[in-house]
Amino acid sequence: MDAPWRYVVGAAPNDANGTPIRSIVHVRVRVNGVWLDFGTRAFVGVYQDQIPWPPSARGKLLIFEATVQQGTHSTTFQFWLRPR
């Protein structure tokens, strides 16, 4: 069960002039009604990481949430998952 769950978040890597755009991603997971914070990271283009689910998460419905911010714009993605 301790196999890591890999995720990838992407954002526009460059503006119209070709200048790299710095993005910020904030990741959290809701378990049993409680949000667990997995941190905030800066990236350009693509960010990837992994989360090792503990055995106690097996069979529980979780909500994975990633909020990506570029300047004053932000977008939040949520995915339901159930570790096996």
Residue pairs with C-beta under 8 A, 6 or more apart in sequence:
1 53
1 54
1 55
1 57
1 58
1 83
1 84
2 52
2 53
2 54
2 55
3 52
3 53
4 50
4 51
4 52
5 50
5 51
5 52
5 53
5 81
5 83
6 48
6 49
6 50
7 27
7 48
7 49
7 50
7 51
7 64
7 66
8 46
8 47
8 48
9 25
9 43
9 46
9 47
9 48
9 66
9 68
9 77
10 45
10 46
10 47
11 21
11 23
11 43
11 45
11 46
11 68
11 70
12 21
12 70
13 20
13 21
13 44
13 45
13 46
14 20
14 21
15 21
20 44
20 45
21 44
21 70
21 71
22 42
22 43
22 44
22 70
23 42
23 43
23 44
23 47
23 68
23 69
23 70
24 40
24 41
24 42
24 43
24 68
24 69
24 70
25 40
25 41
25 43
25 47
25 66
25 67
25 68
25 69
26 39
26 40
26 66
26 67
26 69
27 37
27 38
27 39
27 40
27 41
27 49
27 64
27 65
27 66
28 35
28 36
28 37
28 38
28 65
29 35
29 36
29 38
29 51
29 62
29 63
29 64
29 65
30 36
30 62
30 63
30 65
31 57
31 60
31 62
32 60
35 65
38 49
38 51
41 47
41 49
53 83
57 83
58 83
58 84
59 82
59 83
59 84
60 82
60 83
61 80
61 81
61 82
62 80
62 81
62 82
62 83
63 78
63 79
63 80
63 81
64 78
64 79
64 80
64 81
65 76
65 77
65 78
65 79
66 76
66 77
67 74
67 75
67 76
67 77
68 74
68 75
68 76
68 77
